[in-house]
Amino acid sequence: METDMGKMEGIRAAITGASSGIGRATALRMAKEGADLALIARNRERLEETAEAVRALSRKAVVLEADITDPQQVRNAVDEAVRQLGGLDVFHCNAGIYLRCEAKDLRMDQIRKIMEVNYFGCLNCVYAVLPLFLDQKKGTIVTTCSMDGKKGVPPDAAYVGSKFAMNGFFQVLRQELRGTGIHVATIYPSRMDTPQIAHVDCPRITPKGDPDLVAKAVIRAVVKKKKELMVPGFSCHLLTWADAISPSLSDWLVRVNGLAGSENGTAPINEAR
Ligand SMILES: NC(=O)c1ccc[n+]([C@@H]2O[C@H](COP(=O)([O-])OP(=O)(O)OC[C@H]3O[C@@H](n4cnc5c(N)ncnc54)[C@H](OP(=O)(O)O)[C@@H]3O)[C@@H](O)[C@H]2O)c1
C-alpha cells in the first residue's frame, strides 16, 4: 500500500473542521508526512487538542478560530495562516454538518442551514484562498465532498443537495483553473466513523471506515495531483457505475443493501452543538 511517507515535507496546509473527525485525522496524517498546519474550526478547545497532537509530531500547528459561514472570519484565518506559517500551499475545505431527515419532513430553514455551511461555507474558503494561489501561481484546493455528492441516499436529501452542489462547483473550478498552477481535488468518502454520524448505524456490507483512510486519500490527491478520489474505492465506484447504467439499478442497490442505515438513539451532534 502507498504511504506517501514524508511527501508533505515543507508544505504549509490549512484545514477547516480540524477540531474533529476527518479534519483532525487529516491534520495528524499530514503532520506525520512533514506538513506544518493551520487548524480552523469554531471550537478552540478541540482545535487545541488537535494542535497538541500535531506538535507532538514535531510540526508547527496554528489554531485559528473561525466560522466558515462568515467570509470575513475565513479571510482573517487565511491571512493569519499565511503570516504564522510563512505562506500557504494547500487549503483543505473539509468542515461540514449532516442532517438525517426525510425530504417530506424537512423545513426550509434546515435546508438553508446545511447549504450555508456545506456549500457556501466551502465557497467562502475557496474565495478567501484563491487570490493568494492565483498570485503565487501554485496551490492545491482539496475538498471533502461525500459519496452523497455522487449518489443520493435516503434520508439525506438536504445533505445530499449540499454535496451535489459542491461536487458540481469543484468539477467546473478544476477545469477553469487548469494551467494556472492551481490543483483542485475532490474526495468522496463513504460513511466514516466520526462524531458527525455517531447516531447512525450502517449495514454490515458498508461498515463505517476509519477517517484516516480519507486523510490518506487527501494526501494522495495533493501529492499525486489526483482530481477525484472515492473512499473506499471499489464499492463506491460500483455504485456510481450502476447509477450511470441505470438509476433504477443504483436505487435498487441502495434499497436491498440497506445503505440508508438506521438511527441508534444517540443524539445527533448538529442538534447537540
Ligand atoms: N463522517 C462521514 O461519514 C462523512 C462521509 C462523507 C463526507 N463527510 C464530510 O466530511 C467532512 C468532515 O466531517 P466529519 O465526519 O469529520 O464530521 P465531524 O467530526 O462532525 O467534524 C466536522 C467539523 O466541521 C467543523 N464545523 C462545522 N461547522 C462549522 C462552521 N460553521 N465553521 C467552521 N467549522 C465548522 C466542526 O468544528 P467546530 O464544531 O469546532 O466548528 C468539526 O471540526 C464534512 O464535510 C462531512 O460532510 C463525512
PDBQT file of the ligand as one rigid body, heavy atoms in Angstrom, charges set to zero:
ROOT
HETATM    1  N1  LIG A 301     -18.374  11.029   8.596  1.00  0.00    +0.000 N 
HETATM    2  C1  LIG A 301     -18.796  10.659   7.420  1.00  0.00    +0.000 C 
HETATM    3  O1  LIG A 301     -19.338   9.560   7.275  1.00  0.00    +0.000 OA
HETATM    4  C2  LIG A 301     -18.591  11.524   6.213  1.00  0.00    +0.000 A 
HETATM    5  C3  LIG A 301     -18.768  10.946   4.954  1.00  0.00    +0.000 A 
HETATM    6  C4  LIG A 301     -18.600  11.731   3.819  1.00  0.00    +0.000 A 
HETATM    7  C5  LIG A 301     -18.265  13.064   3.949  1.00  0.00    +0.000 A 
HETATM    8  N2  LIG A 301     -18.115  13.611   5.194  1.00  0.00    +0.000 N 
HETATM    9  C6  LIG A 301     -17.759  15.033   5.259  1.00  0.00    +0.000 C 
HETATM   10  O2  LIG A 301     -16.502  15.147   5.877  1.00  0.00    +0.000 OA
HETATM   11  C7  LIG A 301     -16.388  16.425   6.490  1.00  0.00    +0.000 C 
HETATM   12  C8  LIG A 301     -15.921  16.246   7.919  1.00  0.00    +0.000 C 
HETATM   13  O3  LIG A 301     -16.928  15.538   8.618  1.00  0.00    +0.000 OA
HETATM   14  P1  LIG A 301     -16.636  14.611   9.896  1.00  0.00    +0.000 P 
HETATM   15  O4  LIG A 301     -17.303  13.330   9.635  1.00  0.00    +0.000 OA
HETATM   16  O5  LIG A 301     -15.216  14.653  10.245  1.00  0.00    +0.000 OA
HETATM   17  O6  LIG A 301     -17.549  15.395  10.970  1.00  0.00    +0.000 OA
HETATM   18  P2  LIG A 301     -17.240  15.954  12.422  1.00  0.00    +0.000 P 
HETATM   19  O7  LIG A 301     -16.415  15.008  13.192  1.00  0.00    +0.000 OA
HETATM   20  O8  LIG A 301     -18.566  16.368  12.955  1.00  0.00    +0.000 OA
HETATM   21  O9  LIG A 301     -16.388  17.255  12.100  1.00  0.00    +0.000 OA
HETATM   22  C9  LIG A 301     -16.969  18.365  11.477  1.00  0.00    +0.000 C 
HETATM   23  C10 LIG A 301     -16.014  19.514  11.594  1.00  0.00    +0.000 C 
HETATM   24  O10 LIG A 301     -16.573  20.654  10.942  1.00  0.00    +0.000 OA
HETATM   25  C11 LIG A 301     -16.441  21.790  11.791  1.00  0.00    +0.000 C 
HETATM   26  N3  LIG A 301     -17.511  22.732  11.517  1.00  0.00    +0.000 N 
HETATM   27  C12 LIG A 301     -18.838  22.529  11.454  1.00  0.00    +0.000 A 
HETATM   28  N4  LIG A 301     -19.497  23.665  11.193  1.00  0.00    +0.000 NA
HETATM   29  C13 LIG A 301     -18.537  24.634  11.071  1.00  0.00    +0.000 A 
HETATM   30  C14 LIG A 301     -18.581  26.017  10.805  1.00  0.00    +0.000 A 
HETATM   31  N5  LIG A 301     -19.742  26.673  10.613  1.00  0.00    +0.000 N 
HETATM   32  N6  LIG A 301     -17.418  26.698  10.755  1.00  0.00    +0.000 NA
HETATM   33  C15 LIG A 301     -16.244  26.074  10.973  1.00  0.00    +0.000 A 
HETATM   34  N7  LIG A 301     -16.132  24.752  11.213  1.00  0.00    +0.000 NA
HETATM   35  C16 LIG A 301     -17.282  24.050  11.277  1.00  0.00    +0.000 A 
HETATM   36  C17 LIG A 301     -16.524  21.207  13.203  1.00  0.00    +0.000 C 
HETATM   37  O11 LIG A 301     -15.831  22.029  14.120  1.00  0.00    +0.000 OA
HETATM   38  P3  LIG A 301     -16.448  23.043  15.175  1.00  0.00    +0.000 P 
HETATM   39  O12 LIG A 301     -17.728  22.460  15.686  1.00  0.00    +0.000 OA
HETATM   40  O13 LIG A 301     -15.362  23.163  16.197  1.00  0.00    +0.000 OA
HETATM   41  O14 LIG A 301     -16.639  24.320  14.419  1.00  0.00    +0.000 OA
HETATM   42  C18 LIG A 301     -15.750  19.912  13.038  1.00  0.00    +0.000 C 
HETATM   43  O15 LIG A 301     -14.376  20.139  13.200  1.00  0.00    +0.000 OA
HETATM   44  C19 LIG A 301     -17.761  17.072   6.346  1.00  0.00    +0.000 C 
HETATM   45  O16 LIG A 301     -17.777  17.943   5.241  1.00  0.00    +0.000 OA
HETATM   46  C20 LIG A 301     -18.666  15.889   6.098  1.00  0.00    +0.000 C 
HETATM   47  O17 LIG A 301     -19.843  16.244   5.445  1.00  0.00    +0.000 OA
HETATM   48  C21 LIG A 301     -18.263  12.881   6.316  1.00  0.00    +0.000 A 
ENDROOT
TORSDOF 0
